[in-house]
């Protein structure tokens, strides 16, 4: 099952276009407000979204239901970012840059929700993250097979370090960060730790 299918699985049943726009507006407002104040109320979220409190309650029965929906929505964006970037049609180095940048956009843009997703027990969210992990390992194996990563590199360890680098650069103070700069920092650090020839690899773009 592709990550795009996972995106569909964790979403709610289809809404009318206007209702879907309202839900997205509420979720975007919830992310902004909760990132600043994790204890923010439904009323504060409604005010930030520019809708009536009753509108928020009509879509989300409780504050916890709203936060759960926000977490699932952010996870869906994460899955879509990986699904759209990882392909066998492009060289591993190109894919590595592309998926890193796209994942950073989601993790920075949905910081509150993505941090919460990391500790979620929702089985669908866990399944999406497991699929992302498999995609990452597959990309790293391609990178190793093509000589971008050294032949003696342990793929699991390389992936764990890659995850740690992404986590580190998204923790605080990154709202206005330049995604391209952060992407280059992560990929350069990864390849200088595990790569065969960083200078030669850079020319492969």
C-alpha positions as CSV (number, residue, x, y, z in Angstrom):
1,X,0.0,0.0,0.0
2,X,1.4,3.4,-1.0
3,X,1.8,6.3,1.4
4,X,-0.9,8.1,-0.7
5,X,-3.3,5.3,0.2
6,X,-2.3,5.8,3.9
7,X,-3.2,9.5,3.5
8,X,-6.7,8.5,2.4
9,X,-7.0,5.9,5.2
10,X,-6.3,8.4,8.0
11,X,-8.6,11.1,6.6
12,X,-12.2,11.5,7.5
13,X,-15.0,10.8,5.0
14,X,-15.3,13.4,2.2
15,X,-16.8,16.8,3.0
16,X,-18.4,19.4,0.8
17,X,-15.9,21.8,-0.5
18,X,-17.0,24.7,1.8
19,X,-17.1,22.4,4.8
20,X,-13.6,21.1,4.0
21,X,-12.3,24.7,3.7
22,X,-13.8,25.5,7.1
23,X,-12.1,22.4,8.7
24,X,-8.8,23.3,7.1
25,X,-9.1,26.8,8.4
26,X,-9.8,25.6,11.9
27,X,-6.9,23.1,11.8
28,X,-4.4,25.7,10.5
29,X,-5.5,28.1,13.3
30,X,-5.3,25.3,15.9
31,X,-1.7,24.7,14.8
32,X,-0.7,28.3,15.1
33,X,-2.4,28.8,18.5
34,X,-1.3,25.5,20.1
35,X,2.3,26.0,19.0
36,X,2.4,29.1,21.0
37,X,0.2,28.0,23.9
38,X,-0.4,24.2,24.1
39,X,-3.1,24.9,26.7
40,X,-5.2,27.1,24.4
41,X,-8.9,26.7,24.5
42,X,-11.4,25.9,21.8
43,X,-12.6,29.5,22.1
44,X,-9.1,30.9,21.3
45,X,-8.8,28.6,18.4
46,X,-12.2,29.7,17.0
47,X,-11.1,33.3,17.4
48,X,-7.9,32.7,15.5
49,X,-9.8,30.8,12.8
50,X,-12.3,33.7,12.4
51,X,-15.3,31.4,13.0
52,X,-17.9,31.1,15.7
53,X,-17.1,28.8,18.7
54,X,-20.2,26.8,17.7
55,X,-18.7,26.1,14.3
56,X,-15.6,24.6,15.9
57,X,-17.8,22.5,18.3
58,X,-19.9,21.3,15.4
59,X,-16.9,20.0,13.6
60,X,-15.0,18.7,16.6
61,X,-17.0,17.5,19.7
62,X,-14.1,18.1,22.1
63,X,-10.8,19.8,22.3
64,X,-9.1,16.4,22.3
65,X,-11.0,15.4,19.2
66,X,-9.7,18.6,17.5
67,X,-6.1,17.9,18.5
68,X,-6.4,14.3,17.3
69,X,-7.8,15.5,13.9
70,X,-4.9,18.1,13.7
71,X,-2.4,15.3,14.4
72,X,-3.9,13.1,11.7
73,X,-4.0,15.9,9.2
74,X,-0.4,16.8,9.8
75,X,0.6,13.2,9.5
76,X,-1.3,13.1,6.2
77,X,0.8,16.0,4.9
78,X,3.9,14.2,6.1
79,X,2.9,11.1,4.2
80,X,2.1,13.0,1.1
81,X,5.4,14.8,1.2
82,X,7.3,11.6,1.3
83,X,5.1,9.9,-1.3
84,X,5.6,12.8,-3.7
85,X,9.3,13.0,-3.3
86,X,10.6,9.4,-3.2
87,X,10.9,7.9,-6.6
88,X,13.2,5.4,-8.4
89,X,13.1,7.7,-11.5
90,X,15.6,10.2,-10.1
91,X,19.1,9.7,-8.7
92,X,19.2,9.0,-4.9
93,X,21.0,12.3,-4.2
94,X,18.3,14.3,-6.0
95,X,15.6,12.3,-4.1
96,X,17.4,12.8,-0.8
97,X,17.5,16.6,-1.2
98,X,13.8,16.7,-2.4
99,X,12.4,14.5,0.4
100,X,14.4,16.3,3.1
101,X,13.1,19.7,1.9
102,X,9.5,18.6,1.7
103,X,9.6,16.9,5.1
104,X,11.1,20.0,6.7
105,X,8.3,22.1,5.3
106,X,5.7,19.9,6.9
107,X,7.6,19.5,10.2
108,X,8.2,23.2,10.5
109,X,4.8,24.3,9.3
110,X,3.0,21.8,11.5
111,X,5.4,21.7,14.4
112,X,2.9,21.2,17.3
113,X,1.0,18.5,15.5
114,X,4.1,16.7,14.2
115,X,5.7,16.6,17.7
116,X,2.5,15.1,19.1
117,X,2.4,12.6,16.3
118,X,5.7,11.2,17.4
119,X,4.1,9.9,20.6
120,X,0.7,9.1,19.2
121,X,-0.8,5.6,19.8
122,X,-3.2,5.9,16.8
123,X,-2.6,2.8,14.8
124,X,-3.1,4.6,11.5
125,X,-0.5,7.2,12.4
126,X,1.9,4.5,13.5
127,X,1.3,2.7,10.2
128,X,2.1,5.8,8.2
129,X,5.4,6.3,10.1
130,X,6.3,2.7,9.6
131,X,5.8,3.1,5.9
132,X,7.9,6.3,5.8
133,X,10.7,4.4,7.7
134,X,10.6,1.7,5.0
135,X,10.8,4.3,2.2
136,X,13.7,5.9,3.9
137,X,15.6,2.6,4.3
138,X,14.9,1.8,0.6
139,X,16.2,5.2,-0.5
140,X,19.4,4.7,1.6
141,X,19.9,1.2,0.2
142,X,19.7,2.7,-3.3
143,X,22.2,5.4,-2.3
144,X,24.5,2.7,-1.0
145,X,24.1,0.6,-4.2
146,X,25.0,3.6,-6.4
147,X,28.0,4.6,-4.3
148,X,26.6,7.7,-2.7
149,X,26.9,6.0,0.7
150,X,29.9,3.8,1.7
151,X,29.4,0.1,1.3
152,X,30.2,-0.5,5.0
153,X,27.6,1.9,6.3
154,X,24.9,0.3,8.5
155,X,21.6,1.5,6.8
156,X,19.6,1.5,10.1
157,X,22.2,3.6,11.9
158,X,22.4,6.0,8.9
159,X,18.6,6.4,8.9
160,X,18.5,7.0,12.7
161,X,21.2,9.7,12.3
162,X,19.2,11.3,9.4
163,X,16.0,11.3,11.5
164,X,18.0,12.9,14.4
165,X,19.3,15.6,12.1
166,X,15.9,16.5,10.9
167,X,14.5,16.5,14.4
168,X,17.3,18.7,15.6
169,X,16.9,21.5,13.0
170,X,13.1,21.6,13.5
171,X,13.2,22.2,17.3
172,X,12.4,25.8,18.0
173,X,13.3,29.0,16.2
174,X,12.8,27.6,12.7
175,X,9.6,29.3,11.6
176,X,11.5,31.8,9.4
177,X,14.3,29.5,8.5
178,X,15.4,29.0,4.9
179,X,14.4,25.4,3.9
180,X,17.1,25.1,1.3
181,X,19.8,26.1,3.8
182,X,18.5,23.6,6.3
183,X,18.3,20.9,3.7
184,X,21.8,21.5,2.5
185,X,23.0,21.4,6.2
186,X,21.3,18.0,6.8
187,X,22.4,16.3,3.6
188,X,26.0,17.7,3.8
189,X,26.3,16.4,7.4
190,X,24.8,13.0,6.5
191,X,27.1,12.5,3.5
192,X,30.2,13.7,5.2
193,X,29.6,11.2,8.0
194,X,28.6,8.3,5.7
195,X,29.4,9.3,2.1
196,X,32.2,8.1,-0.1
197,X,33.2,11.5,-1.6
198,X,31.1,14.5,-0.6
199,X,32.8,16.7,-3.2
200,X,32.0,14.3,-6.0
201,X,28.5,13.7,-4.7
202,X,27.7,17.4,-4.8
203,X,28.4,17.5,-8.5
204,X,25.9,14.8,-9.2
205,X,22.9,17.2,-8.7
